[in-house]
């Protein structure tokens, strides 16, 4: 099982967040660009608290992070399929 999280930040913090997620090979399910950027991300339960701490430190506490649920997922032909 994975945690599904919503990460919200300004455009200035986006690069740092994408870098941290990329280092871990984490999947961004969706990106919504308005006055802020909302990323919906799958995070393994065991990495959740450490990743939240790293994102908080990298963005000086300016990032909003909310758990939006848990799910199972599979990689099917290079595309993530999420099972609620």
Secondary structure per residue as TSV (DSSP state, phi and psi in degrees):
chain	resnum	aa	ss	phi	psi
A	1	X	-	360.0	148.3
A	2	X	E	-122.6	152.4
A	3	X	E	-86.4	138.6
A	4	X	E	-103.0	122.1
A	5	X	E	-123.1	149.7
A	6	X	E	-109.1	123.3
A	7	X	E	-112.5	121.8
A	8	X	E	-119.4	128.7
A	9	X	E	-153.2	173.2
A	10	X	-	-78.0	170.7
A	11	X	H	-64.2	-27.3
A	12	X	H	-69.2	-30.1
A	13	X	H	-88.9	-9.5
A	14	X	H	-59.0	-45.5
A	15	X	H	-60.4	-41.1
A	16	X	H	-64.2	-42.7
A	17	X	H	-66.2	-46.1
A	18	X	H	-60.5	-38.3
A	19	X	H	-62.5	-48.2
A	20	X	H	-61.9	-41.7
A	21	X	H	-66.4	-41.6
A	22	X	H	-64.3	-38.3
A	23	X	H	-58.0	-33.9
A	24	X	H	-92.9	-6.1
A	25	X	T	69.6	31.1
A	26	X	-	-83.8	151.2
A	27	X	E	-94.0	126.9
A	28	X	E	-93.7	114.7
A	29	X	E	-77.9	-35.4
A	30	X	E	-155.1	148.2
A	31	X	E	-130.5	128.4
A	32	X	E	-122.1	123.0
A	33	X	E	-108.9	112.1
A	34	X	S	-129.8	-135.5
A	35	X	S	-69.2	-20.1
A	36	X	S	-125.8	174.2
A	37	X	E	-113.3	127.8
A	38	X	E	-110.5	121.5
A	39	X	E	-111.3	130.0
A	40	X	E	-100.0	122.5
A	41	X	E	-130.8	145.0
A	42	X	E	-95.8	127.6
A	43	X	E	-130.5	127.7
A	44	X	E	-59.5	139.5
A	45	X	G	-51.1	-42.1
A	46	X	G	-70.8	-15.1
A	47	X	G	-101.6	-7.4
A	48	X	H	-56.7	-56.0
A	49	X	H	-66.4	-38.6
A	50	X	H	-65.9	-42.9
A	51	X	H	-66.2	-41.7
A	52	X	H	-59.6	-43.4
A	53	X	H	-62.8	-41.8
A	54	X	H	-66.1	-42.9
A	55	X	H	-65.0	-42.8
A	56	X	H	-60.7	-44.0
A	57	X	H	-66.8	-44.0
A	58	X	H	-66.2	-28.4
A	59	X	T	-109.3	16.1
A	60	X	T	54.2	38.2
A	61	X	T	72.5	13.4
A	62	X	-	-89.9	-1.3
A	63	X	-	-97.0	134.6
A	64	X	E	-93.3	129.7
A	65	X	E	-129.7	126.9
A	66	X	E	-134.2	135.6
A	67	X	E	-77.8	125.4
A	68	X	E	-108.6	-2.4
A	69	X	E	153.4	-174.5
A	70	X	E	-128.4	151.8
A	71	X	E	-158.7	167.5
A	72	X	E	-103.4	153.0
A	73	X	E	-147.5	163.5
A	74	X	E	-143.7	151.3
A	75	X	E	-97.3	111.3
A	76	X	E	-114.6	110.0
A	77	X	T	52.8	41.7
A	78	X	T	82.4	3.0
A	79	X	E	-118.4	135.0
A	80	X	E	-78.4	128.4
A	81	X	E	-114.3	123.5
A	82	X	E	-104.3	133.1
A	83	X	E	-111.0	114.5
A	84	X	-	-73.3	360.0
